[in-house]
Amino acid sequence: MDHETRRTFIAGVGALAVFPRLAAAAQPREGHARHAIPPMPQRVDGDGPGFKPLFDGRTLSGWRGDPQYWRVEDGAIVGQVTPDTLLRSNTFLIWSGGKPEDFELKLDYRITLGGNSGINYRSVVVKDEITPANRFALSGLQFDIDGRNLFTAMVYEERGRSFIARRGQFTRTTTPPSQVIGTIGEPGSLKTIRPDWNEAHIIAKGPALYHLLNGQLMAAAIDEAKGRRRNGELGMQVHVGPPMKVEYRNIRLKLL
């Protein structure tokens, strides 16, 4: 890892000193200088001060999206695609409360086998050429949620650069494609996905992006690409494909 990469990484993790538990979860990739990588968040218990709820558990107040795909049921936001409502392009439920820049986001999710969803952040609403009536298309960073659990928790960019950091990778991006500069955890430690509810945790601080699942760091990236978005919309996705259902609850945001 060169000096500039290390300097940027340290700047990104500096804000994480407030966490009660930290662990060295990343290792330098072979061929890079074996400097000690600063501790990264591996297990975080509780919310601490500063988190606020984004969902009241009863209504979609404060959110906007296509009502044929989104509803509230049993204290959770439900996104569902049925045989009668199959999508030609992805659509989102978008939070109307602001465009966060540096933040932590925590929520619980549950998804059907074979379903496809994601949590978008630092995103922008874009025109949908495939489905012009879709006013809720987003382009931007995403915490991927995959019912088959092949891609869950990777750093992805919807309608953009696609794969930024796959599960188990620590990457740096200046121009596509991303450069893998480290690894995260052991293969067994990344299999923390539960068949029922899981907790997603996103930390975005400057160029540093961290995706945690059930307290385990799964993917991390230093995004220094020219023109990258520094703030933007938050939203949850229902994806093109077969019928599916995804549920979200306990959605909390903390600005950093």
Steps between C-alpha positions, in 0.01 A plus 500: 500500500659827395525802729212687335262204525595449864454870578154502341398184681608635838303819436194293422514283810580784737132560563458140610687556826165551671412132465536290815648198322742492209688212344769470235283345231704578188830370371717653225480328165808314383723734305411805706721634776422322826429802712259439785151591388316705765224321691169473318160450664420132539251479783292799604251460785210741537434830331649750740389864488405684185286244316149600396223282355402552136192274509210528745406133471147577381502717186718605208504858626831656399550259211403507134464216252258309279216375725444190290838373624526649851284473813525465878414168662561369853733787589717467191531667162418238238621511141332236287493401135219264397431313175266786409749781577826374348752777444681602184743717700592538866300735721557639850332624813684827569539681832380862475681631808829611346808403303756376754872537437690340790285265704426163653186313398370192678196291418364147508395323181349170391480378140356201318728243341589622153393857577718796413510832684743754636543814706606797291683803638680804359262452208308717256161456336545432128276480196397144421517447125361146521203585722428874456222484763755392762570820695701316763809373317829566680864505399758472775676290761328190631518246781394199298238257636478169316258224600749239374766667718764507230546878501340617825682795666735576212559862395322546168406801289152489345493642146870578528826316562338172612739305726710722727587256782382141507446318826832445673677777306657829604536712186611841383344670199640797310393383153306179423559220566564502875840385623494231769748607767398271784278220620247488780456212741513129433251333264314348794461834677320644196223240514299690759180524296192371680197340334268745677577859610847648448646835605662715232736777614648757262771747602586772247763754606668702228638257243490207746210255467435207735229236468429283805255213534391373842798681652758353261690723258431354155638752248687831508605753240686826465308677223713780356358492149477835326144628506385262774192614688568621852136498609163396366176311534439197721273230363406132501464300181274245337676343204417369156449124503258241635240571770668589829444657838735704718427651842675782689460611861685687778648751255732742685732774376785684670670795331877515552 
